[in-house]
Structures are given as C-alpha cells and as structure tokens.
Amino acid sequence: MDSISFIPNLLGVAENPKLGMYLLYFVILILCVAVYLLGFAKKLPLLKNVVIYALLAAFCTVLTFFGAFLPVAEGLIVILLILAVYKIRMKFEYKKQDGEVQS
C-alpha cells in the first residue's frame, strides 16, 4: 500500500495487519507517554496518575487507527525531540542562573 506512512510500513501493517497494528499501538503509546512526561506531567497522587495513564492508553487506540495512514507516530517523534531540546535548554538556563545568583 502506498498510502501507509513510514513507521506503520516499517512495522509491517500492510503485510500482517493484526500484529502490525498492535506494534503500532505500543509505539504510539510509548511516544505519547514520553511526550506527556516531558511536557505536561506534574507530581500527582497515585490514583490520578492511574486515571491519566488509563485515559492516555484509551485515546492511543484512536491515534493508532489514524496512525496507519497519517504520520501520527512521526509527529510524536518530532514533538518528543522538540520537548527534549526545550528541557535540555531550560536545564542549562537554570544552571546558568543558579551560578549567577551564588557568585
């Protein structure tokens, strides 16, 4: 299929749809959890974390259906890279400001 995006094609969604979609679901779930942790996670009680991750897992099923033909996983990778660069830059800024205050 020419309309399948890169990562689903890499995971073999066209050749073995059942296994490929399960693999795509887990890839999208891992990427969504990583994006959540890098960009949005706050310190919450255990039950609230369970609810958030359960809802995240439920909505990743919808993203998986879209992800077969649209570049959902690729977009999540780009978002993950942008948030990682942002976190690294903020860490260096905090260290720089902390060093100026102590001097």
Order of alpha helices (4+ residues) and beta strands (2+ residues): alpha-alpha-alpha-alpha
